[in-house]
Amino acid sequence: MRKFPSFFSQFHRVAFLVSGILLVIAASSAYQAYTEGDSAQMNAEETLVVFEQLVLKTDETEPRSISEPLITIEKIDEEPVTEVKKPTYNPIAKVQIEKIGLNVSVLSEWSYELLDISVNKFSGPEPNEPGNFIVIGHNYINKAHFGSLHLVEIGDSIDLTDLSGRTVTYEVFEVLIIKPDEVEKLQSDNPLALTLVTCDTNNEYRLVVKSRALESQ
């Protein structure tokens, strides 16, 4: 029987080892893609639940001032003692719509306490970064926050200024009235998008203003 040189056997062993390593890497990549996809699905479902339960109000009262007392600490001799406690927040952008006189700071995260102070980031990338930057706010009768958002029309301009001082102009391309469970209608295929959300006048539906960055930006 003809014998092959020993280096062939060594080559086969090396090839087998390399194949095994590549198989493990491929399996690991596939598992990572699966888990990331599963995580994305879970995040989407969580966002749906949060948006459905989100309370954006039409309010006739004045927005809360940051200097107002927020909590009662204790009672001493039947007299309430209050402490001015400022919620932690971080403005990350400014939204301006000249047509309706809107000039409001966007806080970095959302909570019901922070919504009483200003409009909040709900989801998306950092301001003026690729993706859909979604901002939510209350609809105050006195026109504060997003109280005049219903006056915005398709073709109007929205300026978004980030912390670097960069201002990007967005053009409104769609205005919607949606149900709270229609979270998919917040999505945008535009590479640089800005979506503003508040409640309509009867608090049952959501007013959604969708815009995209002008091509010249």
VENLIN-V653603 format. One record per residue. N is the residue number from 1. PHI is phi in radians with two decimals (999 if undefined). OMEGA is omega as a letter, one per 40 degrees, with the letter a starting at -180 (999 if undefined). BURIAL is 1 if it has 16 or more other C-alpha atoms within 10 Angstrom, else 0. Layout:
n	phi	omega	burial
N	PHI	OMEGA	BURIAL
N	PHI	OMEGA	BURIAL
This chain:
n	phi	omega	burial
1	999	a	0
2	-1.37	i	0
3	-1.78	i	0
4	-1.48	i	0
5	-0.99	a	0
6	-1.11	a	0
7	-1.18	i	0
8	-1.12	i	0
9	-1.09	i	0
10	-1.12	i	0
11	-1.07	i	0
12	-1.08	a	0
13	-1.14	i	0
14	-1.13	i	0
15	-1.07	i	0
16	-1.11	a	0
17	-1.13	i	0
18	-1.11	i	0
19	-1.04	i	0
20	-1.10	i	0
21	-1.10	i	0
22	-1.10	i	0
23	-1.12	i	0
24	-1.12	i	0
25	-1.10	i	0
26	-1.10	i	0
27	-1.13	i	0
28	-1.13	i	0
29	-1.12	i	0
30	-1.11	i	0
31	-1.15	i	0
32	-1.10	i	0
33	-1.08	i	0
34	-1.13	a	0
35	-1.17	i	0
36	-1.15	i	0
37	-1.13	i	0
38	-1.15	i	0
39	-1.14	i	0
40	-1.08	i	0
41	-1.12	i	0
42	-1.13	i	0
43	-1.12	i	0
44	-1.10	i	0
45	-1.16	i	0
46	-1.12	i	0
47	-1.09	i	1
48	-1.04	a	1
49	-1.11	a	0
50	-1.10	a	0
51	-1.16	i	1
52	-1.10	a	0
53	-1.56	a	0
54	-1.12	i	0
55	-1.84	i	1
56	-1.91	a	1
57	-1.84	i	1
58	-1.69	a	1
59	-2.25	i	1
60	-1.54	i	0
61	-1.44	i	0
62	-1.38	i	0
63	-1.03	a	1
64	-1.13	i	0
65	-1.49	a	0
66	-1.15	a	0
67	-1.54	a	0
68	-1.29	i	0
69	-1.09	a	0
70	-1.85	a	1
71	-2.49	i	0
72	-1.72	a	0
73	-1.43	a	0
74	-2.86	i	0
75	-2.04	i	0
76	-2.17	a	0
77	0.95	i	0
78	1.21	i	0
79	-1.76	a	0
80	-1.16	i	0
81	-1.98	a	0
82	-2.00	i	0
83	-2.20	i	0
84	-1.37	a	0
85	-2.05	a	0
86	-1.56	i	0
87	-1.15	i	0
88	-1.28	i	0
89	-2.69	a	0
90	-2.50	i	0
91	-1.15	a	1
92	-2.09	a	1
93	-2.89	i	1
94	-2.31	i	1
95	-1.82	i	1
96	-2.26	i	1
97	-2.23	a	1
98	-1.04	a	0
99	-0.99	a	0
100	-1.92	i	0
101	1.20	a	0
102	-1.52	i	1
103	-2.60	a	1
104	-2.39	i	1
105	-1.43	i	1
106	-1.78	i	1
107	-1.45	a	1
108	-1.21	i	1
109	-2.57	a	1
110	-2.03	i	1
111	-2.78	a	0
112	-1.16	i	0
113	-1.15	a	0
114	-1.27	i	1
115	-1.13	i	1
116	-1.29	a	1
117	-1.72	a	1
118	-2.85	i	1
119	-1.34	a	1
120	-2.19	i	1
121	-1.23	i	1
122	-1.70	i	1
123	-2.88	i	1
124	1.91	a	1
125	-1.38	i	0
126	-1.23	a	1
127	-0.95	i	1
128	1.13	i	1
129	-1.82	a	0
130	-0.95	a	0
131	2.25	a	1
132	-1.97	a	1
133	-1.50	a	1
134	-1.82	a	1
135	-2.08	i	1
136	-2.05	i	1
137	-2.87	i	1
138	-1.35	i	1
139	-1.87	a	1
140	-1.47	a	1
141	-1.08	a	1
142	-1.42	i	0
143	1.37	i	1
144	-1.22	i	1
145	0.96	a	1
146	-1.76	a	1
147	-1.18	i	1
148	-1.98	a	1
149	-1.09	a	1
150	-1.16	i	1
151	-1.52	a	0
152	-1.31	a	1
153	-2.21	i	0
154	-1.02	a	0
155	1.73	i	0
156	-1.23	a	0
157	-1.82	i	1
158	-2.24	i	1
159	-1.76	i	1
160	-2.10	a	1
161	-1.88	a	1
162	-1.66	a	1
163	-1.16	i	0
164	-1.36	a	0
165	1.61	i	0
166	-1.34	i	0
167	-1.95	i	1
168	-1.97	i	1
169	-1.65	i	1
170	-1.95	i	1
171	-1.96	i	1
172	-1.21	i	1
173	-2.08	i	0
174	-2.75	i	0
175	-2.20	a	1
176	-2.23	i	0
177	-1.99	a	1
178	-2.19	i	1
179	-1.42	a	0
180	-1.03	a	1
181	-1.58	a	0
182	-1.68	a	0
183	-1.11	a	1
184	-1.09	a	0
185	-1.37	i	0
186	-1.42	a	1
187	-1.17	i	0
188	-2.49	i	1
189	-1.53	a	0
190	-1.29	a	0
191	-1.13	i	0
192	-2.37	a	1
193	-2.23	i	1
194	-2.32	a	1
195	-2.16	i	1
196	-1.92	a	1
197	-2.33	i	1
198	-2.55	i	1
199	-1.62	i	1
200	-1.47	a	1
201	-1.16	a	1
202	-1.76	i	0
203	1.17	a	0
204	-1.64	a	0
205	-2.18	i	1
206	-2.01	i	1
207	-1.64	a	1
208	-2.12	i	1
209	-1.98	a	1
210	-1.86	a	1
211	-2.44	i	1
212	-2.35	a	1
213	-1.12	i	1
214	-1.13	a	0
215	-1.06	a	0
216	-1.28	a	0
217	-1.25	999	0
